[in-house]
């Protein structure tokens, strides 16, 4: 299998040289609030600052890589939700396109305290695992991080709030305002059709519009070229190459669309059924 050989070729030497990192990934556990209230949800964040030329991976890395993950040691009655992933980027691993993050990234996790808290403060521990890759890869498994928060009124932390607010703007949203998003298999390829509706063609869309699809279940090969064709009425068809290791009989195509909007981009979460 192409993927198995590539994974072995890339990760084995990376694991053997993991202690060579001169500028390791900076990781910390931070809170959006400086105090918490009983029963009121709040956000923690896994704060990642990557060395130049390095990256970590999205919830589905694509053709190669390991997603960042977390296990919790929570006080009694506390509940942690799933990671809320900001929209990913295309990252390069040994010349191959994968899905991940560069620069500064914050992975958001909602936590909910119990309705009654008698302590003056609580300590929350997260055991975080990641793979940071550049010229080589530097894995870390179950590294403990702790944060202590006082109990009282839920107050935002002015030191961290701007980063949390910035990250929320990069959380993918629903495909509101679209007439239709559909998908089908044809000739061994995946055809994803995007239709905003008659008269809703965006002026920046063209034959060369760099729309990008990020695969959430590994169904699409992240290393293969994604072709885009846009007709005069604004209907765009993306041609995607299936991955050799994707699900056998997927019922839908979950993922994120990065759609340019002039100087920036919108990130839309989709899951059209076949």
N, C-alpha and C positions, 0 to 999 in steps of 0.2 A: 504494500500500500504506500502511495506517495506520501501521505501525511505521516505515517509511522516512521519512515526513513528520515523525513525532514526533522521530525521532533527529536529523534535520537541524535541526528547529526548536530542539531543546534543546542540541545539542552545538556547532553552528556559533558562536553568540554566546558560548558558554562558552570555546571555543578562542581567540576573538578577545580575550577579556578575562582570559586566564589569568594575566596579570602583576599583577592587581589584588588578589591575596590579601594581606590584612594579617596573618592568623594562619595560616600554611601548615601542612599536615599534617606532623607530626613522624614521621620514619621512621628506624629504626636496625636493624642486623643484630646479633643477640645469640645467645649460646650457652647451652645448658643446663648445659654442663660447662666448667670452667676449664682442663682439660687433657684430652687424648684419648689413647687407646691403640691400637696397631696392630690392625686387623681388627675393632674393636668399634664398632658403630654409635652415633651420637650425634645430638642434635637441634640444629639452628639455628632461629631464629625471625625473621620479619620483623615487627618491633614497630611498630605504627601507633597514634599518639595523635591523634585527630581534633579539630579545633577545634569548639566548640559549634555545633550546627546543620549540621555537615558530615558526610559519609560517603564511604566507598569501597565497592567492589563485591565480591560473592561470585564464585565460579568461573563461575556463570551469573548475569549481572546482572538478568535478567528483561527487561522491556520496553525498558529503556534503560540505558546505562552500559558501562564497560569493566572487565573483571576485572583485579585486580592479577596481575602475572606476574613471573617471574624467569628470568634466564639466568646460567649459572655459568662462572667461570674457576677451575677446580679444579686442585690439585696432581696430579701423575701418580699414577694408580691409585685416586684418590678417585671415588666414585659418589654422585650425589644422587638422591633419590627425588622423587616428586610432592608438591606442597603438600598437607598435611593441613589441611583447612578446618574451623574451628569452625562450629557451626550459625549460619546467617545471621539477619538481622533484616529486617523490612520497613522500608525507607527511602524517603523522599519526594524525588522530583526533579520540581520544577515542578508539584507536586500529584499526581504519578503514583506508584503503588507500584512500587518496584524491590526488589532483593535485595542486601543489603550489610551494612555494619558502621558503628556509631557508637561514640563513646567510645574506650576502649582495646581493641585487638585484637592478637592474636599469631597469625601464620600459621606453622605448624610444617612444617619440612622435614627428613626423615631423611637423614643422610650416613653413608657407610661408608668408612673408610680402608682402604688395602691392608694385607695381612698383615705387610709389612715396611716400617718407616720408619726411616731413618738420620738424618734431620734432627733438630735440637733443637726446631724449631717449624715450623709451616706457616702460610701465608697463604691465606685463601679469599676470593675476590671474587665478589660477586653484583651483577648489573646489573638493577635493579628498575624496573618501569614501573607506574604507577598513574593513576587518575583520582579526584580528590577533589572532590566537589561539595557545594555549599550553595546560596546564592543564585546563584552562578556556579560553573563547573567549572574545575579547575586541573590539567591533565594534566602528567605527567612521564614521560619515556621513557628507559630504559636508564641510569638514574642509578647510578653505581658505589658500592658499599659493601664494605668489607673488614674482616676480623677475623683476628687472629693467635692461634693456639692452640699452647701448648707440648705436646711429646710426652712421655708418661710413663704414669702410671696414670690411668684415666678417673675424674675427680673431679667431682662436682656443684659448681656455682657457687651458693653460698648467696644471692648477690645476685639471681640470675635464676630459681632453681628454683621459688619460690612462684608466679611468673607462668606458668611452663610447666605446673606441676601444676594450676593453676586452669584454664588453657586446655584441658587434656586432658579435664576434666569436661564441656566443651561440644562435644567431638567426637561426632558422631552415632553411635549404636550400632545393632546388628542388631535386627530385630523379634522378639526372643525372647518366648515365651509367648503369641503370637498364634495363634488357631485358623486364621484365613485373612485374607489381604489380596488383594483382587482388583480388576480394573479392566476397564471396557468402554466402548465408544462408543455413545451413544444420543441420537438427535435433535440431532446436531451438538454434543453436550456430552460431557465425560468424567465417568464415574461411578466413583468410588473407594470401595470398600466395605471397612470395617474391622470385624473380628469377633474379639473376645477369647475367645469360647466361652460356652456356657451357664453362668450363675451367676457370670460374671466381670465383670459390669458395674461400672464405676467410679462411685462415688457423686457425683463432681463432674461427670460427663458429663450433659448435658441438651440440649434443643433449641438452646440459645444457647451451647453450648461453643465457644470460639474456636479450634478446631483449625485449623492453617495448614499448607498444602502449599507447599514451595519447589521449583520446577522445576529439575532439574539439566541438562536438555537444551533448555530453551526451549519445550517442548511446550505448557505451560500459560501463558496470559496472566497475568502477575503483577499487572496493573493492574485485573483484573476481580474482582468479588465472588466469594468462595468460600462457597457455601451448605452448611450441615451439618444433617443430620437424624439423630437418634438414637432408635431404637425402645426399647420397654420392656425388651427382652432384651439391650440393650447393643450392637446392631449399628448402626454409624454409616455413613451414605452421604454422601460429599462430592461436590458438583456443581461441576466445574471447567470453565472456558471455554478452548478450544484457542487457541493463539497463531497469528496469521496467518503467522508466520515459523518455526514449529516444523518438525521433521522430517516429510517427506512420509508415510512409512509406518512409524511406530515400532512395534517389536515389544514394547515394554514401556514403563513409566512410571517412570523413575528420578527420585528426589528425596528430600527430607527432610520428615518430619512433625514439627511442633511440637505436642505434646500436653500440655495443662495438667495439673498434678498437685497442685492446691491452690494453694500459694503460689509454686510454681515451674513448670517444664515439663520434659518428657522430649523428647529429639530422636532420632528413629528414621530410619535410612536404609532406604528401600524401593526395590524395582524389580520390581513385579508384571508378569507377561506378559499381553498381551491374549489 
